[in-house]
């Protein structure tokens, strides 16, 4: 065993696997350890020797990956960059290479590859599954992309770094797994345990800012400003956030990084500070960009949209702006004289401005649905930047605050001098009831919204049916032409009722 300290302060710093099987644990006093295992051999902890061994191992690990970071305070643990190896064998090959290097120092090393450091460390302790037996642990375990949080959910809280007092409080509340902590609301965690609890909650959700990178920022870049007097409005806060972003973005550019996420923390003046040993009441929200940015304007517009939707429970006395996620800075080539070249940062800023002015529902994208029922074949959904970026689609902008067809005041008019313009096809959702006069089963006159419309030509019927597992439908569709445009009506054969599906004007 390796001991650290002297006299009454002497503690076990590290123990062998054999001692661990006897119940000896790091942090015990030597007398407690010998009571469990009388054959222990005690060695003094030598920082110089340990440091030299870590440096030697780090140099060897560089042969497998160019991004190697020894974990501070945890000798024997390294963060190693695992991106960019697809063309030379992928993550499995990298893991095998790291394993061969680590076997020079340890007979049974373990390697885990994940999207976050907290999940990778947990996997080195637990192997492929938290339900597995210890003897079945895999030497190299790879967690699939975007599965870190799900993998961590059944893990014990001991595998998430946090303050021991916080860990004891969570155990007292009956929380035993990482998933139980992740399921809590961020606002509740911050209100009760402050920044320490929020940091542990982020790790439980696999939101881990630690990364082995070539250009590292040693501390989380942040700007804190106290207001001269508490403010109940967002105007002074927006002013301070803009100034903070200008400083932080320039600092990130100097490190060769782009900003992926910004955290805004507001300190509320709600008299909690007057309580004995009560932490200040803070509320934190994060603004994430669709893509990492190195420009102030689009980041500020994203933060503005976040603050505009933020309801204050008390006046704000201080503001903190922090960069919580970064990415390598990548330049984009473009010809300023070419009109087809677009500035993606300016596009993001414009979209965020529209969200702030018109609300979240103002920017939508069209989604096709797998159904033959016309009113359900497509729908508008709120634009999600990440999903749109993955699909490579362009958003559609809806700038009107009401649907033009659903307004009851809208009336059709027949005008012989109507100008010739391309017809606009409008779908009614839900379809509207109409009265139809037929001749030989063919629609001849349609009465819709109080107006009688003669039909000059009717094509059909086209019979559609389906959704028997849900509400089901059986319809006969007719495409009708009239003096004011085309329309599509259908007869619901379940109740012999006619409805208008679409019309063109």
Secondary structure per residue as TSV (DSSP state, phi and psi in degrees):
chain	resnum	aa	ss	phi	psi
A	1	X	-	360.0	151.8
A	2	X	E	-108.0	128.4
A	3	X	E	-113.0	152.8
A	4	X	E	-132.3	143.1
A	5	X	S	92.4	-177.0
A	6	X	-	-144.4	155.5
A	7	X	G	63.1	-132.8
A	8	X	G	-71.1	-16.6
A	9	X	G	-88.6	-0.9
A	10	X	-	-67.6	129.8
A	11	X	E	-135.1	158.1
A	12	X	E	-76.9	127.1
A	13	X	E	-94.8	-35.9
A	14	X	E	-153.6	148.2
A	15	X	-	-132.8	158.5
A	16	X	-	-78.5	167.1
A	17	X	H	-64.2	-37.1
A	18	X	H	-64.3	-41.6
A	19	X	H	-66.0	-36.9
A	20	X	H	-61.9	-37.6
A	21	X	H	-67.1	-22.9
A	22	X	T	-86.1	0.3
A	23	X	T	99.0	2.1
A	24	X	-	-77.1	135.4
A	25	X	-	-131.1	149.7
A	26	X	T	-60.7	141.3
A	27	X	T	100.3	-14.8
A	28	X	-	-72.9	159.8
A	29	X	-	-80.7	150.5
A	30	X	H	-55.3	-36.9
A	31	X	H	-65.6	-39.6
A	32	X	H	-63.8	-40.0
A	33	X	H	-66.3	-41.2
A	34	X	H	-69.7	-25.1
A	35	X	H	-67.7	-25.4
A	36	X	H	-91.6	-31.3
A	37	X	-	-145.7	103.2
A	38	X	T	-71.0	-21.0
A	39	X	T	-90.6	23.0
A	40	X	-	-71.1	142.1
A	41	X	-	-111.8	122.0
A	42	X	-	-96.2	130.0
A	43	X	E	-125.5	143.9
A	44	X	E	-78.4	142.1
A	45	X	-	-71.9	125.3
A	46	X	-	-115.0	104.2
A	47	X	H	-61.1	-35.4
A	48	X	H	-67.1	-46.1
A	49	X	H	-66.2	-41.4
A	50	X	H	-63.2	-44.7
A	51	X	H	-60.4	-40.9
A	52	X	H	-65.5	-39.3
A	53	X	H	-66.6	-39.5
A	54	X	H	-63.9	-41.6
A	55	X	H	-63.4	-42.0
A	56	X	H	-64.8	-42.8
A	57	X	H	-67.0	-39.1
A	58	X	H	-61.7	-41.7
A	59	X	H	-63.4	-36.1
A	60	X	H	-70.9	-37.8
A	61	X	H	-67.8	-26.0
A	62	X	T	-61.0	-24.7
A	63	X	T	-65.6	-21.6
A	64	X	T	-97.9	-32.6
A	65	X	-	-148.0	142.3
A	66	X	S	-78.7	-2.5
A	67	X	-	-120.1	101.2
A	68	X	E	-131.9	128.0
A	69	X	E	-134.9	113.4
A	70	X	E	-64.6	138.1
A	71	X	-	-77.9	123.1
A	72	X	T	-64.2	132.1
A	73	X	T	79.3	3.1
A	74	X	-	-137.0	73.6
A	75	X	T	-57.6	135.0
A	76	X	T	98.1	2.1
A	77	X	-	-125.6	133.3
A	78	X	E	-130.3	143.9
A	79	X	E	-94.4	129.2
A	80	X	E	-127.8	129.7
A	81	X	-	-66.0	131.8
A	82	X	-	-121.3	19.1
A	83	X	-	-99.4	151.1
A	84	X	S	86.5	17.5
A	85	X	-	-107.9	12.6
A	86	X	G	-61.6	-37.1
A	87	X	G	-78.7	-8.4
A	88	X	G	-128.4	42.2
A	89	X	T	108.8	-16.2
A	90	X	H	80.8	-169.8
A	91	X	H	-67.1	-35.4
A	92	X	H	-62.7	-42.6
A	93	X	H	-65.7	-39.8
A	94	X	H	-62.1	-44.6
A	95	X	H	-60.2	-40.0
A	96	X	H	-64.6	-39.3
A	97	X	H	-65.0	-42.0
A	98	X	H	-64.3	-37.4
A	99	X	H	-63.6	-41.3
A	100	X	H	-64.0	-38.2
A	101	X	H	-67.2	-45.6
A	102	X	H	-66.5	-26.1
A	103	X	T	-69.1	-10.3
A	104	X	T	-69.9	-26.3
A	105	X	T	-110.9	-23.9
A	106	X	-	-136.9	136.2
A	107	X	T	-71.4	-25.7
A	108	X	T	-134.1	66.9
A	109	X	-	-76.5	162.1
A	110	X	-	-132.8	141.3
A	111	X	E	-126.5	134.1
A	112	X	E	-134.4	140.5
A	113	X	E	-122.1	128.0
A	114	X	-	-150.9	176.0
A	115	X	S	-82.1	-10.6
A	116	X	S	-138.7	151.1
A	117	X	H	-65.9	-36.6
A	118	X	H	-64.5	-38.8
A	119	X	H	-71.9	-37.7
A	120	X	H	-64.0	-43.6
A	121	X	H	-64.2	-41.8
A	122	X	H	-61.3	-38.3
A	123	X	H	-68.6	-30.7
A	124	X	H	-67.7	-27.1
A	125	X	H	-86.5	-35.2
A	126	X	H	-104.1	-12.2
A	127	X	T	75.5	-148.4
A	128	X	T	-74.9	-22.1
A	129	X	-	-155.8	147.4
A	130	X	T	-77.2	-8.9
A	131	X	T	-94.6	-4.3
A	132	X	S	-76.5	155.8
A	133	X	-	-76.0	154.9
A	134	X	G	-61.5	-33.7
A	135	X	G	-71.3	-11.5
A	136	X	G	-99.2	10.1
A	137	X	-	-64.8	139.6
A	138	X	-	-84.8	143.2
A	139	X	S	-71.8	-33.0
A	140	X	E	-127.1	120.6
A	141	X	E	-125.4	131.6
A	142	X	E	-116.7	120.5
A	143	X	-	-85.2	127.5
A	144	X	-	-58.3	153.7
A	145	X	T	-56.8	143.9
A	146	X	T	62.8	19.0
A	147	X	-	-115.4	9.9
A	148	X	H	-61.4	-48.0
A	149	X	H	-63.3	-41.9
A	150	X	H	-65.8	-36.3
A	151	X	H	-66.9	-38.6
A	152	X	H	-75.6	-22.1
A	153	X	T	-50.9	-47.5
A	154	X	T	-83.6	1.3
A	155	X	S	-72.7	150.3
A	156	X	B	-70.0	152.9
A	157	X	G	-61.2	-21.8
A	158	X	G	-60.8	-20.8
A	159	X	G	-87.5	1.8
A	160	X	S	-109.3	121.7
A	161	X	-	-62.2	128.6
A	162	X	-	-164.7	167.5
A	163	X	-	-64.2	136.8
A	164	X	H	-63.2	-32.5
A	165	X	H	-66.1	-39.5
A	166	X	H	-65.5	-41.7
A	167	X	H	-61.1	-41.0
A	168	X	H	-65.5	-38.4
A	169	X	H	-65.5	-39.7
A	170	X	H	-66.0	-39.5
A	171	X	H	-64.6	-37.9
A	172	X	H	-64.8	-28.1
A	173	X	T	-84.2	-0.5
A	174	X	T	88.8	11.4
A	175	X	-	-90.0	117.9
A	176	X	-	-115.4	-22.3
A	177	X	B	-116.1	162.9
A	178	X	H	-64.1	-38.5
A	179	X	H	-63.1	-33.7
A	180	X	H	-65.5	-38.6
A	181	X	H	-69.7	-41.5
A	182	X	H	-64.6	-26.8
A	183	X	T	-75.5	-14.1
A	184	X	S	-70.5	155.6
A	185	X	-	-77.5	137.7
A	186	X	H	-58.5	-38.4
A	187	X	H	-63.2	-40.7
A	188	X	H	-67.4	-40.6
A	189	X	H	-64.1	-45.3
A	190	X	H	-67.4	-37.6
A	191	X	H	-64.1	-33.7
A	192	X	H	-91.6	-39.3
A	193	X	H	-120.8	0.9
A	194	X	H	70.4	-153.6
A	195	X	H	-64.7	-32.9
A	196	X	H	-62.8	-45.2
A	197	X	H	-67.8	-37.8
A	198	X	H	-65.3	-36.5
A	199	X	H	-64.9	-43.3
A	200	X	H	-66.1	-37.0
A	201	X	H	-64.2	-39.6
A	202	X	H	-63.5	-43.0
A	203	X	H	-63.6	-37.6
A	204	X	H	-63.3	-27.9
A	205	X	T	-92.3	15.0
A	206	X	T	62.2	23.4
A	207	X	-	-93.8	85.1
A	208	X	-	-114.5	116.8
A	209	X	-	-80.4	-11.6
A	210	X	-	-70.0	133.1
A	211	X	-	-148.0	141.3
A	212	X	-	-83.0	103.3
A	213	X	-	-126.5	158.7
A	214	X	S	-70.0	-40.3
A	215	X	S	-111.1	105.8
A	216	X	-	-108.1	144.3
A	217	X	-	-98.4	118.3
A	218	X	S	-66.8	-34.3
A	219	X	S	-126.2	160.9
A	220	X	-	-70.5	116.6
A	221	X	-	-65.0	130.7
A	222	X	E	-153.0	155.0
A	223	X	E	-129.0	128.5
A	224	X	E	-120.3	133.5
A	225	X	E	-137.1	133.5
A	226	X	E	-96.8	138.2
A	227	X	E	-79.9	147.4
A	228	X	E	-60.8	-36.8
A	229	X	E	-144.8	145.9
A	230	X	E	-55.2	138.8
A	231	X	E	-115.0	135.2
A	232	X	S	-96.1	0.2
A	233	X	S	-120.9	167.8
A	234	X	S	-91.1	-8.7
A	235	X	H	-58.2	-52.3
A	236	X	H	-66.6	-28.6
A	237	X	H	-67.7	-42.8
A	238	X	H	-60.0	-39.6
A	239	X	H	-62.0	-44.3
A	240	X	H	-69.8	-38.1
A	241	X	H	-62.8	-41.4
A	242	X	H	-60.6	-46.0
A	243	X	H	-64.8	-39.0
A	244	X	H	-65.4	-41.1
A	245	X	H	-64.1	-39.2
A	246	X	H	-59.6	-42.1
A	247	X	H	-69.1	-46.3
A	248	X	H	-68.6	-40.4
A	249	X	H	-63.9	-42.8
A	250	X	H	-63.2	-37.1
A	251	X	H	-65.1	-40.6
A	252	X	H	-66.9	-38.7
A	253	X	H	-61.5	-37.4
A	254	X	H	-63.2	-30.0
A	255	X	T	-87.3	-1.5
A	256	X	T	74.8	31.9
A	257	X	E	-122.5	153.4
A	258	X	E	-112.0	153.0
A	259	X	E	-89.5	126.4
A	260	X	E	-104.3	-27.2
A	261	X	E	-152.7	142.2
A	262	X	E	-124.2	133.5
A	263	X	E	-108.4	129.1
A	264	X	E	-112.2	122.7
A	265	X	E	-115.1	123.9
A	266	X	E	-107.3	128.8
A	267	X	E	-92.8	120.0
A	268	X	E	-94.0	136.4
A	269	X	-	-92.3	78.6
A	270	X	S	-116.8	24.3
A	271	X	S	71.3	7.7
A	272	X	G	-69.2	-29.0
A	273	X	G	-63.6	-20.1
A	274	X	G	-74.3	-16.4
A	275	X	S	-75.1	150.0
A	276	X	T	-68.7	128.1
A	277	X	T	57.3	22.5
A	278	X	-	-94.2	127.8
A	279	X	-	-69.0	155.8
A	280	X	-	-61.7	145.2
A	281	X	E	-80.5	111.1
A	282	X	E	-119.7	150.4
A	283	X	E	-130.4	130.2
A	284	X	E	-120.6	135.6
A	285	X	E	-131.4	150.0
A	286	X	E	-113.3	140.1
A	287	X	E	-115.1	119.2
A	288	X	E	-110.7	132.2
A	289	X	E	-82.2	156.3
A	290	X	E	-63.8	-31.4
A	291	X	E	-145.6	152.7
A	292	X	E	-57.3	135.1
A	293	X	E	-125.9	150.1
A	294	X	-	-124.2	31.9
A	295	X	-	-129.0	142.2
A	296	X	H	-72.4	-43.4
A	297	X	H	-57.9	-54.5
A	298	X	H	-63.6	-33.9
A	299	X	H	-67.0	-40.4
A	300	X	H	-65.4	-40.1
A	301	X	H	-64.3	-36.2
A	302	X	H	-64.0	-43.4
A	303	X	H	-67.5	-37.1
A	304	X	H	-61.2	-44.0
A	305	X	H	-61.6	-37.9
A	306	X	H	-65.9	-44.5
A	307	X	H	-70.9	-32.5
A	308	X	H	-64.4	-28.3
A	309	X	T	-96.3	9.8
A	310	X	-	-96.5	118.9
A	311	X	-	-92.7	123.6
A	312	X	-	-87.3	130.4
A	313	X	S	-88.4	-16.2
A	314	X	S	-158.2	163.0
A	315	X	-	-61.1	152.0
A	316	X	E	-95.9	130.5
A	317	X	E	-107.9	-17.8
A	318	X	E	-155.8	154.1
A	319	X	E	-130.5	137.6
A	320	X	E	-129.6	127.2
A	321	X	E	-116.8	123.6
A	322	X	E	-131.6	146.2
A	323	X	E	-90.5	113.5
A	324	X	E	-104.0	-11.5
A	325	X	E	-151.6	134.5
A	326	X	E	-131.3	170.0
A	327	X	E	-148.3	158.9
A	328	X	E	-57.4	138.8
A	329	X	-	-75.3	125.7
A	330	X	-	-122.5	130.4
A	331	X	-	-86.9	152.2
A	332	X	-	-116.9	128.9
A	333	X	-	-89.4	138.8
A	334	X	-	-163.5	153.4
A	335	X	-	-97.2	116.9
A	336	X	T	-64.0	-21.6
A	337	X	T	-88.9	-3.7
A	338	X	-	-96.3	117.5
A	339	X	T	-68.8	-21.2
A	340	X	T	-77.7	-14.1
A	341	X	-	-78.7	130.6
A	342	X	-	-116.0	142.8
A	343	X	-	-89.0	108.7
A	344	X	H	-64.7	-32.5
A	345	X	H	-65.0	-39.5
A	346	X	H	-66.5	-36.5
A	347	X	H	-63.9	-42.8
A	348	X	H	-61.1	-42.4
A	349	X	H	-62.7	-40.7
A	350	X	H	-65.0	-42.2
A	351	X	H	-64.8	-40.9
A	352	X	H	-66.4	-35.4
A	353	X	H	-65.3	-40.5
A	354	X	H	-64.1	-40.0
A	355	X	H	-61.3	-42.8
A	356	X	H	-65.9	-37.4
A	357	X	H	-81.6	-39.9
A	358	X	H	-108.9	-10.6
A	359	X	-	99.5	167.5
A	360	X	G	-64.8	-29.7
A	361	X	G	-81.6	3.6
A	362	X	G	-80.4	-20.5
A	363	X	E	-117.4	114.1
A	364	X	E	-133.3	165.1
A	365	X	E	-131.0	151.2
A	366	X	E	-84.9	136.3
A	367	X	E	-126.1	130.7
A	368	X	E	-85.8	140.4
A	369	X	-	-113.8	149.9
A	370	X	S	-84.4	78.6
A	371	X	-	-154.9	153.5
A	372	X	S	-92.0	-11.7
A	373	X	-	-70.5	118.5
A	374	X	G	-56.0	-43.5
A	375	X	G	-71.4	-9.9
A	376	X	G	-114.8	3.7
A	377	X	S	-71.3	-22.5
A	378	X	E	-152.1	153.7
A	379	X	E	-153.8	159.3
A	380	X	E	-92.2	133.8
A	381	X	E	-127.5	151.4
A	382	X	E	-58.4	136.0
A	383	X	-	-68.1	125.3
A	384	X	-	-106.8	116.9
A	385	X	H	-58.6	-41.4
A	386	X	H	-65.1	-43.0
A	387	X	H	-67.4	-40.9
A	388	X	H	-65.7	-37.7
A	389	X	H	-65.2	-36.8
A	390	X	H	-68.4	-39.1
A	391	X	H	-77.8	-20.8
A	392	X	T	73.8	20.4
A	393	X	-	-91.6	165.2
A	394	X	-	-104.7	140.4
A	395	X	-	-74.1	154.3
A	396	X	E	-104.8	139.5
A	397	X	E	-103.9	125.8
A	398	X	-	-109.1	113.2
A	399	X	-	-102.5	-7.5
A	400	X	-	-87.1	148.5
A	401	X	S	-93.3	-5.6
A	402	X	S	-143.8	153.8
A	403	X	-	-75.3	127.5
A	404	X	T	-65.4	-26.5
A	405	X	T	-86.2	-25.8
A	406	X	T	-79.6	-9.2
A	407	X	-	-70.1	124.2
A	408	X	T	-69.3	-17.2
A	409	X	T	-80.6	-10.4
A	410	X	-	-75.6	127.6
A	411	X	-	-125.8	149.5
A	412	X	-	-88.7	146.5
A	413	X	-	-138.7	137.9
A	414	X	-	-93.6	121.0
A	415	X	-	-130.0	120.0
A	416	X	T	-65.4	-21.6
A	417	X	T	-100.0	23.3
A	418	X	-	-62.9	130.2
A	419	X	-	-68.4	152.0
A	420	X	-	-84.6	108.7
A	421	X	-	-132.2	157.2
A	422	X	-	-59.7	135.3
A	423	X	-	-71.2	141.6
A	424	X	-	-103.5	121.5
A	425	X	E	-89.5	127.0
A	426	X	E	-121.9	127.9
A	427	X	E	-97.5	137.7
A	428	X	E	-97.5	124.7
A	429	X	E	-134.6	106.3
A	430	X	E	-82.0	163.1
A	431	X	E	-57.7	146.1
A	432	X	E	-100.3	141.6
A	433	X	E	-68.6	138.5
A	434	X	-	-135.7	159.8
A	435	X	E	-100.7	132.4
A	436	X	E	-127.3	129.6
A	437	X	E	-101.3	126.5
A	438	X	E	-112.6	155.3
A	439	X	E	-130.8	108.7
A	440	X	T	67.5	31.0
A	441	X	T	82.5	-0.5
A	442	X	E	-104.8	129.4
A	443	X	E	-60.3	132.4
A	444	X	E	-119.3	-35.4
A	445	X	E	-137.0	132.6
A	446	X	E	-117.9	128.4
A	447	X	E	-108.4	114.8
A	448	X	E	-135.7	127.1
A	449	X	T	54.8	40.1
A	450	X	T	79.3	5.0
A	451	X	E	-114.9	133.4
A	452	X	E	-90.8	121.8
A	453	X	E	-118.8	109.9
A	454	X	E	-69.9	141.1
A	455	X	E	-99.2	125.1
A	456	X	E	-88.9	-26.7
A	457	X	E	-156.0	136.0
A	458	X	E	-130.9	127.5
A	459	X	E	-113.2	129.7
A	460	X	E	153.0	-168.5
A	461	X	E	-88.2	151.7
A	462	X	E	-109.2	115.8
A	463	X	E	-94.7	127.8
A	464	X	E	-126.1	142.8
A	465	X	E	-153.5	159.6
A	466	X	E	161.2	-165.2
A	467	X	-	53.7	39.0
A	468	X	T	-63.4	-24.0
A	469	X	T	-79.9	-11.6
A	470	X	T	-113.3	-111.8
A	471	X	T	-96.7	-18.0
A	472	X	-	69.1	153.4
A	473	X	E	-156.6	150.2
A	474	X	E	-140.8	110.3
A	475	X	E	-132.5	147.7
A	476	X	E	-110.9	115.9
A	477	X	E	-96.7	140.6
A	478	X	E	-129.1	132.9
A	479	X	E	-98.2	115.4
A	480	X	E	-113.8	141.0
A	481	X	E	-111.4	140.7
A	482	X	E	-143.1	179.3
A	483	X	T	-70.5	-14.5
A	484	X	T	-110.6	6.5
A	485	X	E	132.4	-178.0
A	486	X	E	-93.3	157.8
A	487	X	E	-151.8	156.7
A	488	X	E	-120.8	119.7
A	489	X	E	-118.9	159.4
A	490	X	E	-142.6	151.7
A	491	X	E	-103.5	118.6
A	492	X	E	-79.7	109.8
A	493	X	T	-74.1	-7.5
A	494	X	T	-78.0	-29.6
A	495	X	T	-135.9	10.0
A	496	X	T	55.6	37.1
A	497	X	E	-107.1	140.1
A	498	X	E	-95.8	147.4
A	499	X	E	-143.1	154.0
A	500	X	E	-94.1	125.2
A	501	X	E	-95.9	-54.3
A	502	X	E	-140.7	159.9
A	503	X	E	-149.7	155.2
A	504	X	E	-122.3	136.9
A	505	X	-	-130.0	360.0
